[in-house]
Amino acid sequence: MLLLWLLFPATDIVSPDWDVVVTDTDGHPIAGAPVTVFSQQYTIERVDHEETQITGADGRAHFRERRIHAMNLIRFFGALRNLDQGAHASFGVQTHLNASMKGYGDPSALNLFGQNERESRANGKARQSSHIILMRCPPGYSGIGCAFPDDPDRPVLPLEY
């Protein structure tokens, strides 16, 4: 029975069918923003999979579901392989989003940053929707809290919380 189970293939939804909207802090859509989904089934894949879409005029991007099929034998040996990583070993599925746009940054205010759903909450479900809020930065700056210069010769600004 164990031998049959080891040879039986199983399927994981590594990344759900995902609708993403990117807006500024006033709720206006941000067109042209690259949105990337990073996903990995740690027991099977050695590196993560990245897919990037560019938001349309409505600030929306869509990602198709990504599934992975593998025999339980491969999963078993993958789990054994990961055990040598000790406390930092990862197993199963991990999926998260990133959105960025020159001139915009992640809000440094924790209440706004906390609204950005970056991790997949789908738990194996086939569909998910997320809303990412970016704040407009002073000219020449982007990144978390608008602290990082677009020009490397400019200084990094202190983060305001």
C-alpha positions as a Markdown table, in Angstrom:
| # | Residue | x | y | z |
|---|---|---|---|---|
| 1 | Met | 0.0 | 0.0 | 0.0 |
| 2 | Leu | 2.9 | 2.4 | 0.9 |
| 3 | Leu | 4.5 | 1.6 | -2.5 |
| 4 | Leu | 1.3 | 2.5 | -4.3 |
| 5 | Trp | 1.0 | 5.8 | -2.4 |
| 6 | Leu | 4.6 | 6.7 | -3.2 |
| 7 | Leu | 4.0 | 6.2 | -6.9 |
| 8 | Phe | 0.6 | 8.1 | -6.9 |
| 9 | Pro | 0.8 | 11.7 | -8.2 |
| 10 | Ala | -0.6 | 14.6 | -6.2 |
| 11 | Thr | -1.4 | 18.2 | -7.3 |
| 12 | Asp | -0.8 | 21.4 | -5.4 |
| 13 | Ile | -2.2 | 24.9 | -6.3 |
| 14 | Val | 1.1 | 26.8 | -5.9 |
| 15 | Ser | -0.4 | 30.1 | -6.9 |
| 16 | Pro | -4.2 | 30.8 | -7.1 |
| 17 | Asp | -6.0 | 32.5 | -9.9 |
| 18 | Trp | -5.2 | 36.0 | -8.6 |
| 19 | Asp | -6.8 | 39.4 | -9.3 |
| 20 | Val | -4.7 | 42.3 | -8.0 |
| 21 | Val | -5.5 | 46.0 | -7.9 |
| 22 | Val | -2.9 | 48.6 | -7.2 |
| 23 | Thr | -3.9 | 52.1 | -6.0 |
| 24 | Asp | -2.4 | 55.1 | -4.4 |
| 25 | Thr | -3.4 | 56.1 | -0.8 |
| 26 | Asp | -6.3 | 58.2 | -2.2 |
| 27 | Gly | -7.7 | 55.1 | -4.0 |
| 28 | His | -6.7 | 56.2 | -7.6 |
| 29 | Pro | -5.6 | 53.2 | -9.8 |
| 30 | Ile | -1.9 | 53.1 | -10.7 |
| 31 | Ala | -1.4 | 52.2 | -14.3 |
| 32 | Gly | 1.9 | 50.6 | -15.6 |
| 33 | Ala | 3.0 | 49.2 | -12.2 |
| 34 | Pro | 4.8 | 45.8 | -12.4 |
| 35 | Val | 3.2 | 43.3 | -10.1 |
| 36 | Thr | 5.1 | 40.0 | -9.5 |
| 37 | Val | 3.8 | 36.8 | -7.9 |
| 38 | Phe | 6.6 | 34.7 | -6.4 |
| 39 | Ser | 5.6 | 31.1 | -5.7 |
| 40 | Gln | 7.3 | 27.9 | -4.7 |
| 41 | Gln | 6.4 | 24.4 | -3.5 |
| 42 | Tyr | 9.5 | 23.9 | -1.3 |
| 43 | Thr | 9.3 | 20.2 | -1.1 |
| 44 | Ile | 9.4 | 19.8 | -4.9 |
| 45 | Glu | 11.0 | 23.0 | -6.4 |
| 46 | Arg | 14.5 | 24.2 | -5.6 |
| 47 | Val | 13.9 | 27.8 | -6.8 |
| 48 | Asp | 10.9 | 30.0 | -6.7 |
| 49 | His | 8.8 | 30.8 | -9.8 |
| 50 | Glu | 8.2 | 34.4 | -10.7 |
| 51 | Glu | 5.6 | 35.9 | -13.0 |
| 52 | Thr | 5.2 | 39.6 | -13.6 |
| 53 | Gln | 2.2 | 41.4 | -15.1 |
| 54 | Ile | 1.8 | 45.2 | -15.7 |
| 55 | Thr | -1.3 | 46.9 | -14.4 |
| 56 | Gly | -3.7 | 48.4 | -16.9 |
| 57 | Ala | -5.3 | 51.8 | -16.8 |
| 58 | Asp | -7.6 | 50.5 | -14.1 |
| 59 | Gly | -4.7 | 49.5 | -11.9 |
| 60 | Arg | -5.5 | 45.8 | -12.3 |
| 61 | Ala | -3.4 | 42.8 | -13.1 |
| 62 | His | -4.4 | 39.1 | -13.3 |
| 63 | Phe | -2.5 | 35.9 | -12.8 |
| 64 | Arg | -3.6 | 32.5 | -13.8 |
| 65 | Glu | -3.5 | 29.6 | -11.4 |
| 66 | Arg | -0.3 | 27.7 | -11.2 |
| 67 | Arg | -0.4 | 24.0 | -10.3 |
| 68 | Ile | 2.4 | 21.5 | -9.8 |
| 69 | His | 2.0 | 17.7 | -10.2 |
| 70 | Ala | 4.5 | 15.3 | -8.6 |
| 71 | Met | 4.6 | 11.7 | -7.3 |
| 72 | Asn | 4.6 | 11.4 | -3.6 |
| 73 | Leu | 8.0 | 9.7 | -3.9 |
| 74 | Ile | 9.5 | 12.9 | -5.2 |
| 75 | Arg | 7.7 | 14.8 | -2.3 |
| 76 | Phe | 9.1 | 12.3 | 0.2 |
| 77 | Phe | 12.7 | 12.7 | -1.0 |
| 78 | Gly | 12.3 | 16.5 | -1.2 |
| 79 | Ala | 11.2 | 16.7 | 2.4 |
| 80 | Leu | 14.2 | 14.6 | 3.4 |
| 81 | Arg | 16.5 | 16.9 | 1.4 |
| 82 | Asn | 15.1 | 20.0 | 3.1 |
| 83 | Leu | 15.7 | 18.5 | 6.6 |
| 84 | Asp | 19.4 | 19.4 | 6.4 |
| 85 | Gln | 18.4 | 23.1 | 6.5 |
| 86 | Gly | 17.6 | 22.7 | 10.2 |
| 87 | Ala | 15.4 | 25.4 | 11.8 |
| 88 | His | 15.2 | 27.3 | 8.5 |
| 89 | Ala | 13.8 | 24.4 | 6.5 |
| 90 | Ser | 10.8 | 25.1 | 4.4 |
| 91 | Phe | 8.1 | 22.7 | 3.3 |
| 92 | Gly | 4.9 | 23.0 | 1.2 |
| 93 | Val | 3.7 | 26.1 | -0.7 |
| 94 | Gln | 4.7 | 29.7 | -0.2 |
| 95 | Thr | 3.2 | 32.5 | -2.5 |
| 96 | His | 3.5 | 36.2 | -2.2 |
| 97 | Leu | 3.1 | 39.4 | -4.2 |
| 98 | Asn | 5.2 | 42.5 | -4.9 |
| 99 | Ala | 4.1 | 45.7 | -6.6 |
| 100 | Ser | 6.3 | 48.6 | -7.3 |
| 101 | Met | 6.3 | 51.7 | -9.5 |
| 102 | Lys | 8.9 | 54.5 | -9.9 |
| 103 | Gly | 7.8 | 57.5 | -7.9 |
| 104 | Tyr | 5.7 | 55.3 | -5.5 |
| 105 | Gly | 6.6 | 53.3 | -2.4 |
| 106 | Asp | 5.1 | 51.1 | 0.2 |
| 107 | Pro | 3.5 | 53.2 | 2.9 |
| 108 | Ser | 5.7 | 53.5 | 6.0 |
| 109 | Ala | 2.6 | 53.9 | 8.2 |
| 110 | Leu | 2.0 | 50.5 | 9.6 |
| 111 | Asn | -1.8 | 50.8 | 9.4 |
| 112 | Leu | -1.6 | 51.3 | 5.6 |
| 113 | Phe | 1.2 | 48.8 | 5.1 |
| 114 | Gly | -0.8 | 46.2 | 7.0 |
| 115 | Gln | -3.7 | 46.5 | 4.5 |
| 116 | Asn | -1.4 | 45.3 | 1.7 |
| 117 | Glu | -2.2 | 41.6 | 1.4 |
| 118 | Arg | 1.1 | 40.3 | 0.2 |
| 119 | Glu | 0.8 | 36.6 | 1.3 |
| 120 | Ser | -1.5 | 34.2 | -0.4 |
| 121 | Arg | -4.5 | 33.6 | 2.0 |
| 122 | Ala | -6.0 | 31.2 | -0.5 |
| 123 | Asn | -5.0 | 28.0 | 1.4 |
| 124 | Gly | -5.4 | 25.8 | -1.6 |
| 125 | Lys | -8.4 | 27.7 | -3.0 |
| 126 | Ala | -8.4 | 28.4 | -6.7 |
| 127 | Arg | -9.2 | 32.2 | -6.6 |
| 128 | Gln | -8.0 | 35.1 | -4.7 |
| 129 | Ser | -8.1 | 39.0 | -4.9 |
| 130 | Ser | -5.7 | 41.4 | -3.4 |
| 131 | His | -5.5 | 45.2 | -3.1 |
| 132 | Ile | -2.0 | 46.8 | -2.8 |
| 133 | Ile | -1.8 | 50.5 | -1.7 |
| 134 | Leu | 1.3 | 52.5 | -2.7 |
| 135 | Met | 2.0 | 56.1 | -1.7 |
| 136 | Arg | 3.2 | 58.8 | -4.0 |
| 137 | Cys | 6.8 | 59.8 | -3.2 |
| 138 | Pro | 8.7 | 63.0 | -3.5 |
| 139 | Pro | 10.3 | 63.4 | -7.0 |
| 140 | Gly | 13.4 | 61.1 | -7.3 |
| 141 | Tyr | 12.4 | 58.7 | -4.5 |
| 142 | Ser | 10.6 | 55.3 | -4.3 |
| 143 | Gly | 10.6 | 52.2 | -2.1 |
| 144 | Ile | 9.5 | 51.6 | 1.5 |
| 145 | Gly | 8.4 | 54.8 | 3.0 |
| 146 | Cys | 9.7 | 56.7 | -0.1 |
| 147 | Ala | 13.1 | 56.6 | 1.5 |
| 148 | Phe | 15.2 | 55.2 | -1.4 |
| 149 | Pro | 16.5 | 57.5 | -4.1 |
| 150 | Asp | 16.0 | 56.6 | -7.8 |
| 151 | Asp | 19.5 | 58.1 | -8.4 |
| 152 | Pro | 22.3 | 56.3 | -6.4 |
| 153 | Asp | 24.1 | 59.6 | -5.8 |
| 154 | Arg | 21.2 | 61.0 | -3.7 |
| 155 | Pro | 21.0 | 60.2 | 0.0 |
| 156 | Val | 18.7 | 57.6 | 1.5 |
| 157 | Leu | 16.0 | 59.4 | 3.6 |
| 158 | Pro | 15.1 | 58.3 | 7.1 |
| 159 | Leu | 11.9 | 56.3 | 7.4 |
| 160 | Glu | 9.0 | 58.0 | 9.2 |
| 161 | Tyr | 6.7 | 55.7 | 11.2 |
